[in-house]
Amino acid sequence: MLIDPRLTQEQAFLLVFGRALMTYGCPLAEVEAQVIEVAQVIDTDVEVIRLPTALLLMFFERSVELTPRRTARKHYLKVGGELDLRKLREVREVSDLVRKGYSNAQSATDRLLQIGVRLRGGEWNTGIIRRVERMRFSLQEKLMRRPRPILALNRRRWEHALKETRDSTRNSKRPTLGTRSRGLRTVAAAEPLAYLRRPPTTPSYLSLFCSTTAIHLFDPFILDFNVPYPLPTLITNMVYTELWLTYNLVSRVSSGKQPTAQLIELDSFQGSKLLDLEDVLEHVFRQGYVEAKYRPATWWERTDGVKVKGHHGVEELLNLGHGKCQDSALKLMIEDIHPALWFTYVHLHNAAAPVVTQRVKFHADLRLEKVAHLTNHIFNQGYLAPRLRSCVSWQGVCGKKIQEHASVQELLSWGEGASEEKAIRLIIVGPEFSPPGSPCACDLLPFDPLHSLHLALYHLLLNIL
């Protein structure tokens, strides 16, 4: 689906949201009300994407009269796609997540596209198809900027647009081509109508609603009402052959090094073009740019930090401005090392003390190669009193004692401390429970998997004696 790249993420979501409601039978009045409501919540200007009433030409039924001066106008407020309450509930759930702030515009748009925003119900009759084709040819002629005739609809609602053309032709004594064929009037391209254009900064109303794989056909607002603005410029899909990406390895980022950029040629993949991000990722690993063992820990992100799924098309992202240059390059995130270590404070000398879990992130200014470095960091930051330094020890998730010289990355590779649920334990024994002159309790216990249980029994025995 082609979305105008000049729109913001929020505006694109509102367009997809409006089309989803129309697709599954929501009346136009309700569509506009819901779009405006969501726009107010996400603080987005909706004027540039206000849905014209004539939009329902895209969703009409055969039984609807097409003459706007008669009964068609009241039908325009009712006719939409085939009513599907289940799909409408799904669309409404997506909009509720956006209203409550649980989902951003980009992810909500992706979810709506997964639900299936498409035309359902009635078909286009032959007359509408002819009008669409005529309008498309007219726009193509204007874009070519050549002194050749263009086609315009010979309908009453176009007379106000052609009047100035005929007047200017008489004044300049320039003959008007009067050829008529099947209700069409041929107008000289040198006349003012041939050069009407919409300013490039104004987004098209139907950059989404009237999109095809090649062009945006036309804005149906000009078919049934007076022309309040110049005709829209034809928008075409560009063909891209290059994509920029950056390698963001956690080991390099944590040490303060800048990520490396690379230009990927989309046509250089065994003679076939790279269509989506998954194809690009396969190309990167096939060429050996990244070791294959890091494939389960690799994902895509945009420059703003939003994750991008592998099924996203490359041309679609390039149309939105992602990956066009080095400044907007897509980020290939590679977690070659774990970015942080989790541990839990366990106070054996105080049963009422809460069990608190803490995370320590790796960065260039913090050296955490051994467990001893982590212990020193805890006391250097003042998280524990200095008097407890001689009475602390480490345990793994299963209760096995961890030596101070153990490698932090080796522990993380086994899953120890990799997440909050698998945090390693810092066992703390208060010196007030040890008799004067006796060594710390953690020095008396044997190296046993049941270290914590033995330690508790030892203190219980001291209290009894």
MARKE-468295 format. One line per 8 residues: their letters; for each residue x, y, z of C-alpha. Coordinates in steps of 0.05 Angstrom, whole numbers, plus 5000, padded with zeros to 4 digits. Layout:
BEGIN
a> X/Y/Z; ...
This chain:
BEGIN
mlidprlt> 5000/5000/5000; 5028/5067/4979; 5027/5122/5032; 5048/5193/5016; 5119/5200/5047; 5105/5273/5062; 5055/5253/5116; 5076/5243/5188
qeqafllv> 5066/5176/5223; 5005/5203/5259; 4973/5230/5195; 4987/5165/5159; 4954/5127/5216; 4892/5171/5212; 4887/5157/5137; 4893/5082/5147
fgralmty> 4844/5085/5205; 4793/5123/5163; 4800/5075/5105; 4793/5015/5152; 4727/5042/5179; 4702/5055/5108; 4725/4986/5085; 4682/4950/5136
gcplaeve> 4618/4990/5128; 4624/5050/5175; 4583/5111/5150; 4622/5172/5129; 4595/5217/5185; 4619/5166/5237; 4686/5159/5201; 4699/5234/5205
aqvievaq> 4677/5237/5278; 4723/5181/5299; 4782/5206/5259; 4775/5276/5289; 4769/5246/5359; 4833/5205/5352; 4868/5265/5320; 4852/5308/5381
vidtdvev> 4880/5255/5428; 4946/5247/5390; 4950/5323/5377; 4952/5318/5301; 4927/5368/5250; 4869/5334/5214; 4853/5389/5165; 4903/5365/5114
irlptall> 4871/5296/5111; 4798/5313/5121; 4756/5261/5085; 4714/5293/5029; 4643/5268/5021; 4658/5247/4950; 4707/5196/4977; 4649/5147/4978
lmffersv> 4654/5142/4903; 4707/5091/4919; 4658/5049/4959; 4592/5057/4923; 4543/5002/4902; 4512/4992/4833; 4444/5015/4858; 4468/5084/4878
eltprrta> 4450/5141/4832; 4514/5178/4810; 4481/5245/4796; 4497/5289/4857; 4440/5337/4842; 4388/5283/4856; 4390/5227/4906; 4463/5207/4906
rkhylkvg> 4485/5258/4958; 4444/5227/5014; 4468/5158/4994; 4540/5182/4998; 4531/5187/5074; 4509/5115/5079; 4544/5074/5027; 4610/5042/5047
geldlrkl> 4641/4973/5045; 4605/4911/5066; 4587/4914/5140; 4633/4871/5182; 4623/4882/5257; 4680/4835/5277; 4730/4874/5236; 4703/4940/5261
revrevsd> 4714/4917/5333; 4786/4900/5316; 4797/4968/5285; 4765/5001/5345; 4811/4963/5392; 4872/4988/5355; 4847/5060/5360; 4833/5051/5434
lvrkgysn> 4905/5030/5445; 4928/5094/5411; 4879/5136/5451; 4905/5107/5517; 4978/5115/5496; 4992/5040/5496; 5012/5039/5423; 5048/5088/5377
aqsatdrl> 5024/5109/5308; 5072/5066/5269; 5055/5000/5305; 4980/5017/5302; 4985/5028/5227; 5021/4962/5218; 4966/4928/5259; 4911/4958/5216
lqigvrlr> 4946/4935/5153; 4949/4864/5183; 4874/4867/5197; 4864/4881/5123; 4846/4950/5099; 4816/4938/5030; 4753/4949/4989; 4696/4902/5005
ggewntgi> 4625/4897/4979; 4603/4934/4916; 4640/4937/4850; 4658/4994/4803; 4613/5000/4743; 4638/5015/4673; 4622/5089/4677; 4665/5101/4738
irrvermr> 4723/5062/4708; 4720/5106/4646; 4719/5169/4687; 4779/5146/4727; 4818/5129/4665; 4801/5196/4633; 4824/5233/4695; 4888/5194/4697
fslqeklm> 4904/5210/4624; 4889/5283/4638; 4938/5286/4696; 4991/5250/4655; 4984/5301/4600; 4992/5360/4648; 5054/5330/4679; 5088/5321/4611
rrprpila> 5086/5397/4601; 5077/5390/4526; 5034/5433/4480; 4985/5377/4464; 4911/5368/4480; 4886/5341/4546; 4820/5307/4563; 4768/5335/4609
lnrrrweh> 4699/5310/4628; 4642/5342/4590; 4595/5347/4650; 4555/5406/4677; 4595/5409/4741; 4657/5423/4698; 4627/5482/4662; 4650/5531/4715
alketrds> 4722/5505/4705; 4718/5510/4629; 4685/5578/4627; 4749/5617/4640; 4784/5573/4589; 4734/5591/4534; 4735/5665/4553; 4811/5668/4552
trnskrpt> 4811/5633/4485; 4763/5683/4454; 4804/5742/4480; 4869/5714/4453; 4835/5694/4387; 4864/5625/4396; 4818/5571/4367; 4791/5518/4414
lgtrsrgl> 4792/5448/4388; 4718/5428/4385; 4725/5354/4374; 4673/5314/4412; 4676/5239/4423; 4632/5201/4471; 4618/5260/4516; 4689/5286/4519
rtvaaaep> 4715/5355/4502; 4786/5365/4478; 4818/5428/4507; 4883/5458/4483; 4940/5446/4532; 4961/5519/4525; 4897/5540/4562; 4899/5554/4637
laylrrpp> 4865/5489/4657; 4924/5450/4629; 4973/5479/4679; 4933/5476/4743; 4975/5443/4797; 4971/5432/4871; 5029/5460/4912; 5080/5406/4927
ttpsylsl> 5075/5418/5002; 5001/5401/5005; 4990/5326/5017; 4939/5293/4972; 4874/5274/5005; 4876/5206/4971; 4950/5191/4975; 4925/5129/5011
fcsttaih> 4853/5120/4991; 4862/5121/4916; 4930/5089/4915; 4951/5035/4867; 5018/5000/4858; 5038/5052/4806; 5000/5118/4814; 4950/5158/4855
lfdpfild> 4894/5165/4805; 4857/5228/4825; 4821/5264/4881; 4746/5249/4873; 4729/5314/4908; 4736/5350/4842; 4685/5305/4807; 4623/5326/4846
fnvpyplp> 4637/5395/4873; 4668/5460/4851; 4743/5458/4844; 4769/5494/4907; 4842/5480/4891; 4885/5461/4831; 4888/5390/4807; 4936/5344/4846
tlitnmvy> 5003/5325/4819; 5011/5253/4798; 5053/5213/4847; 5093/5154/4822; 5133/5100/4856; 5208/5110/4852; 5255/5052/4837; 5309/5046/4890
telwltyn> 5374/5007/4882; 5410/5024/4947; 5397/5020/5022; 5439/5049/5078; 5447/5011/5144; 5491/5016/5206; 5519/4959/5248; 5504/4972/5321
lvsrvssg> 5541/4919/5362; 5528/4923/5436; 5602/4911/5450; 5622/4971/5408; 5566/5017/5431; 5579/5002/5505; 5652/5020/5495; 5635/5087/5464
kqptaqli> 5652/5070/5392; 5612/5096/5333; 5571/5046/5292; 5596/5029/5222; 5554/5048/5161; 5547/5007/5098; 5513/5017/5031; 5475/4955/5007
eldsfqgs> 5462/4947/4933; 5392/4917/4927; 5405/4884/4860; 5469/4847/4880; 5438/4787/4915; 5452/4728/4868; 5418/4763/4810; 5353/4775/4848
klldledv> 5331/4840/4882; 5327/4847/4957; 5254/4860/4969; 5246/4863/5045; 5290/4870/5107; 5294/4795/5116; 5327/4789/5047; 5376/4843/5068
lehvfrqg> 5391/4806/5133; 5403/4741/5096; 5450/4777/5049; 5490/4806/5108; 5500/4738/5141; 5512/4702/5075; 5569/4751/5059; 5599/4741/5128
yveakyrp> 5592/4814/5149; 5565/4788/5216; 5579/4721/5248; 5523/4671/5241; 5521/4656/5315; 5491/4725/5328; 5431/4713/5282; 5383/4699/5341
atwwertd> 5403/4765/5373; 5396/4811/5313; 5338/4858/5296; 5323/4922/5258; 5309/4992/5285; 5296/5059/5253; 5336/5121/5270; 5284/5140/5322
gvkvkghh> 5291/5073/5358; 5226/5041/5334; 5234/4967/5318; 5220/4946/5246; 5198/4876/5228; 5233/4835/5175; 5173/4830/5129; 5173/4905/5116
gveellnl> 5188/4921/5043; 5252/4958/5028; 5219/5005/4977; 5163/5021/5027; 5214/5043/5079; 5254/5083/5028; 5190/5118/5007; 5182/5139/5079
ghgkcqds> 5253/5166/5081; 5287/5110/5120; 5353/5085/5093; 5359/5136/5037; 5424/5165/5063; 5475/5153/5118; 5439/5201/5166; 5373/5162/5160
alklmied> 5405/5093/5156; 5368/5034/5186; 5402/5007/5248; 5420/4933/5250; 5421/4918/5324; 5468/4860/5342; 5470/4838/5415; 5538/4804/5412
ihpalwft> 5543/4813/5488; 5490/4824/5540; 5481/4898/5553; 5469/4892/5628; 5474/4846/5688; 5418/4834/5739; 5429/4816/5812; 5388/4813/5876
yvhlhnaa> 5404/4835/5947; 5391/4779/5997; 5397/4801/6070; 5403/4738/6113; 5415/4778/6177; 5349/4815/6170; 5288/4774/6152; 5245/4837/6145
apvvtqrv> 5290/4868/6092; 5258/4869/6022; 5289/4829/5965; 5309/4881/5914; 5333/4868/5843; 5381/4916/5809; 5409/4923/5739; 5479/4947/5721
kfhadlrl> 5489/4970/5649; 5555/4962/5614; 5587/5026/5586; 5655/5053/5569; 5669/5083/5638; 5651/5019/5676; 5696/4959/5675; 5658/4895/5691
ekvahltn> 5701/4837/5668; 5700/4797/5733; 5649/4789/5788; 5699/4823/5834; 5692/4886/5791; 5617/4884/5802; 5627/4877/5878; 5674/4936/5879
hifnqgyl> 5625/4977/5838; 5569/4963/5888; 5610/4988/5947; 5642/5046/5909; 5573/5072/5892; 5552/5067/5966; 5496/5016/5954; 5522/4977/6015
aprlrscv> 5558/4999/6078; 5634/4988/6077; 5629/4947/6141; 5593/4892/6101; 5649/4884/6050; 5680/4824/6085; 5612/4789/6093; 5583/4785/6024
swqgvcgk> 5584/4729/5973; 5552/4712/5906; 5504/4656/5887; 5475/4634/5821; 5402/4622/5805; 5407/4549/5828; 5443/4567/5893; 5513/4549/5871
kiqehasv> 5567/4595/5897; 5600/4642/5847; 5673/4658/5856; 5697/4730/5852; 5744/4714/5794; 5688/4687/5750; 5678/4721/5683; 5615/4764/5678
qellswge> 5604/4750/5603; 5612/4675/5615; 5558/4678/5669; 5513/4716/5621; 5525/4666/5566; 5495/4612/5612; 5436/4656/5628; 5459/4676/5698
gaseekai> 5440/4749/5709; 5414/4758/5638; 5345/4780/5660; 5307/4802/5722; 5277/4732/5730; 5347/4700/5727; 5384/4751/5770; 5445/4726/5809
rliivgpe> 5442/4735/5885; 5486/4778/5929; 5484/4744/5998; 5494/4794/6055; 5509/4771/6126; 5510/4825/6180; 5572/4826/6226; 5528/4838/6287
fsppgspc> 5509/4764/6286; 5581/4741/6291; 5613/4734/6361; 5673/4779/6377; 5737/4754/6346; 5703/4702/6302; 5710/4704/6227; 5654/4721/6180
acdllpfd> 5601/4668/6172; 5612/4662/6097; 5684/4640/6110; 5663/4583/6156; 5614/4549/6109; 5637/4496/6060; 5631/4504/5985; 5562/4474/5980
plhslhla> 5502/4484/5933; 5459/4491/5996; 5502/4548/6020; 5445/4594/6038; 5409/4541/6079; 5471/4522/6118; 5484/4596/6131; 5414/4605/6160
lyhlllni> 5422/4544/6206; 5489/4570/6230; 5459/4637/6252; 5401/4601/6285; 5450/4559/6325; 5488/4622/6347; 5424/4654/6372; 5406/4592/6413
l> 5474/4588/6446
